[in-house]
Amino acid sequence: MEKLEIITKNVQEIVTIEELLQVLNRENPRGYIGFEPSGTVHLGWKICTNKIKDFIQCGFDFTVLLADWHAYINDKLGGDIEKIKLCGKYMQDCFSAMGVDKSKIKFIYASDYISDPKYWELVLKVSKSTSVARVKRAMDIMGRDEGEADKDLSKLFYPAMQVSDIFYLKLDVAYGGMDQRHAHMLARDVAKKLELKPPVAIHTPLLTGLQAGERMNPLEVKMSKSKPDSMISIHDTPDSVKSKIKKAYCPEKQVEGNPILEMCKFVIFPELSRETFCIKRPEKFGGDLEFLSYEELERAYASGLHPLDLKNAVTFYINQTLEPIHKYFDSHPDNFQYLKNEGIIF
């Protein structure tokens, strides 16, 4: 049960919990997450890296797939496969910078197995086991709408490849953000038809962009490098973080869809450990406030804690979170600097 508590912490969905319990009873179960190497890493990655640490703690043999050919299909970095692979090296640096012990996980590029006939046999079997309509519905995993497949046939290959990755790597658990749900559910459906082991699907929330406004679709409002003013890059300076948070959407007393509170829940509080979350205020405005849990903070905000007081505290803690990341890249600048010079990251 201790492992179950660790794995389910800050998770939005598990399909299914019964299957997960069986997996946790195995020795060295296999899990993975896939990323397209495609540019600047943002603060939302902290949710993923924290969860990967949880998998490691629970004894998983964990793989990070740097999906270079998937990024090529998705037209990332101009479809330049060499730049995409170099971006993969930068992403490995990002894992180290955010405290993941790289000696305890395995990095695989899609190009490591793209020439294996057994992989393409799986892609064809997966394709035979589903419909074009179902594959198109899964295209939101790549941030695309269904119509784009009409212009570029390779876009239809992407979901079938992602499902095949799961079977090829012989995984017990497929992990990702909620934006990967359609691919994981497709893998579970196809597994039944091909008599393969269905992966347990674990999904963590997507960090909402700073300028989300009143829009509610999490896929539309997620923090993304394609919206620089609405995301916090892990390379942002303290002044940039302060400026972005100051302008962020944070309506008074509103909890749902509030990106500032989300950063508290999914980024700041997991980093605090035994420390309290402190909001510093002058005595004439009531003095400092301390919170032992996110739930306490949320209740205080819903009861009238001022947005500016919350933003000031969040600015401090986010910059505290980013400081060791900046130090890492100061001492390991090569991949970051190359991509920066190429205009790939900013």
N, C-alpha and C positions, 0 to 999 in steps of 0.2 A: 504493500500500500504506500510505502514511502516513495518508491519509484513512480507510482501512479500520480502521486501528488506533485512530484517534480515535473513530470512530463506534461501534465495537464495545466500547470500554472500559466496564466495569461493566454490560454488557448481558447479560440472561439468555437471550434468544431472538431469532433473526433468521430470518425466512421470506421469501425464501431468501437465502443469502449470495451465490449466483451472480447473482441479480437485483440485489442491492445493488451488486455490483461494476459492473454495467452502468450503474446510476443514478449512481454516483460519477464515471463518465467523461463524464457530460453536463454542460453548462454551466448553472449555476443550477437544479439539480433542486428539486422542490417537496416540502416535508414539512409535517407538522402534528401538533399534539396538541390534544385537546379537553378542556375543563374545565367542569363545572357551577359557576356562581357560587352558592355555597350556605353560606358561613360562614367560620369561622376557618381560616387556612392553617397547616399544621403542618410539622414539620421534614422529613417525607418529601418535600416539594416540592423540597428541595435536590437530590435525585437527578434530578428532571425539569429543573430550571433548569440544572444542570451539563450535562446532555445537550443541552439546547437551545443552550447556548454551543458545544458540540461541532459541532452542525449548522451554526451560523453560521460557525464557523471553517472548515468544509469547503465553504463557498460555497452553502449551501442558501437558497432563497427560502422562509422558514419562517413558517407561520401558526399563531397560537394562536386556536382557536375558543372563544369564551366562549358556551357552549351554554345560552343563557337559556331558550329554549322547551323544551329537553330538561329543564332543572331544574324548569320549571313542570310538565311531565308527571310528573316524579319527586317532586312534592309538596314541593319544597324551599322554605324560607322562607314556608311557609303558602300556596304557590301564588301569591304576590303578585309579578307580573311586574316591577313597577317597583322593588321592593326587590331582586329578582334582578339587574336591570340595574345598580343602584347597587352591588351587591356585585361585579359585573364590574369596575367602576372601581377598587374596592379591590384586586381581584386584579391589575389592571395595575400598581398601586403595588407589590404584592408582588414582581412580576417585577423592577422597578427596584431594590427594596430588596435583592434577592438577586443583583444584579450583572448582570442581563441588559440589554443595550443595546437599549432599545425602538425606537430608530431603525432597527435592523437586522432587526426582525421585524414582522409584520403582525397586528393584532388584528381579528378579525371576530366579530360577534355573529350568532347564528342568525337573530335578528330582522332582520338586514340583507338576508336573502334569502328569508325565510319566505313572502313574498308572490309570489315568482317562480313562474309556472306550470311552468317547466322543472324546477324543484326537485321539485315535487309529481308531475310526470310520472316523475321518477326514483324517488321513493318508491313509486309504484304499480308500476313495472317491477321494482323490487327485491322488493316484496311478492309479485308474481306468480311470482318466481323461487325462492321458498323456501316452506317449510311453517310452519304455526302451531307445530308441535312444535319445529322448529329455532329459530324466533324465541324461544320460551319458554326454550330452553336458553341463549340468549344474554342472558337478563335479569339474569344476575349482573353484567353491566357496569354496571348501575344500582343494585346492592346490593339487588336484589329476588329473591324466589323465584317460581317459575312460577305459583303459585296466585293471586298478586295480580292477574294479568291477567284472572281470572274476575270480579273486582269492578269493574275499571276498564279499559275497552277501550283507552284511550290508551296504557297501558303496553306494548301490543303494537306501537304505532307507533314507540316509542323505538329499538329495534335497527334497524328499516328506515330511520329517519331518520339514524342514525349512519352506516350504510353509504352512504346517499345523499349525506351530507356529503362523504365521501371522493371520490365520483365527481364531484359538483358542483364541488368545488374543484380538480379535475384534479390529484390528488396522485400523486407517485411513491412517497412513504413515509408510512405511517401509524404514528405513534409513540405509545406509552402505557405505563402500568404493566402488569404481568401480568394485572391484573383486566380489561383491555380486550381480551384475546386473542380471546374468542369473537366479538366484533364484527368484528375485523380478519380472522379466518378466514372469517367469513360473507361479508365483502366480497370476499375472494379467490375464494370459491366462486361467488358471484353474478356476478362479473366474467366468468368463463368462459361462463356461460349467456347473458349479455347482450353478449358479445364486446367487453368493455371492458378497459382496462388494469388488471391486478390490482396493488394496492399492495404494496410490500415492507412487511412488518410487523416492527417493532422494539419489543421489550419490555424494560423495565428492572424490577428486583425491587421488591417492595413492602416498605417498612420495617415491621418487626414492631412491634406495640404493646408498651409497657413491661411490661404484665401478661399476656403471652402464655401463661405457664405451659407445660403439656405439650402443648397443642393444636398440631396440625401443619398444618391447612388454612390456607394463606397468605391466602385471602380472608376467613376468619373472624378471623384474628389481626392483620390489618394495622393500622397506626397510623391512627386515624380521629378526626375532630373529634367524632363521636358518642360517643366514650369519652374524656372530658377527662382522667381520671386516668391513662390509658394512652398519652397522646400529649403531645409537647412542642410547644406553640404557638410560632410565631415571635415572639410577643409576651410569652412567659413571662419573668419576672424571674429574675435569677441565683439567688435563694433558692428560687424555685419549681422551677427546673431541678434544683438540688441535691437538693431534697426528693423529686422524682419519680424521679430516677436512683437515689437511695439506696434507694428501695422497689422498684426494678425487678427483674424476673426475671433472674437471672444466676447459674445454678448453676455451682459450681466445676468446672473442667476441661471443661465442656460447650461445644462450639462451635456445633453446629447449633441453630437456633431461639433463639439468644441475642441479644436486641435490643441489648444494650450493644456487643457485638462488631460487629453490623450497622451501628450508627452509626459505629463506627470505620472500617469498610470503605467504606461508601457516602457518608458525609458528611465525616468528619474528614480521612482521608488524602487525598481529592481536593483539600482546601483547603490541605494542608500544603506542597505544591510541593516545594521542596528542603529543607524543615525536617524535623527528626526528631520523632517522637512520644515525648514524655518523660513517664515516670511518676516523680513525686517521692516519695521515701520517706526516713525517718530512717536514719541510718547503722546504727543498731542492728537495723534490719530489712533491711539489705543495700544501702542507698543507692539513688540514682536509677538508673532504667533507661531506655535510649534505643533506639528501633526505627526503622530506615530504611524498612521496608515493613510493610504490613498482615500479610503472610504470616509475618514474623518475630514480630509480636505474637500472632498466632493460635497459633503453635507454643508460645510461652512460656505462654500461657494454658492450653493443653491439657496442658502439663507441670507446671502447679501455681501459676502467678501468681495471687495472691489476688484474688477478686472486688472487694473494697473498694478495693484499690490501683487496679484498672482503672476502677472507678466514679469515683474521685476525679479521675483524669486526664481521663476523658470529660466530667465536669462542667465542668472548666476549659476544654476545647476547644470544647464546645458553646456555652458562654457567650461564648467568643471569636468563634465563628461568628455568634452572634445579635447581637453588639454593633453592627456596622454596620447591621443591619436595624433595630434600635431607633433608631439615630441618624437613619436615613432617615425613619422615621415621626414622629420628633420635629420634623423640618423639613417634613413633608408630612402633617399630621394630619387634614385635612378629611374624606376618605372613611372613614378608619379610625374617627374619632371619631363620625361620624354613625351608622355601623353599630353601634358600641359603645353609643351612647345608645339605639339601637333594640333592643338586646339580641340583635342578630344575630351579633355576634362578641364574644368575651370574652378 
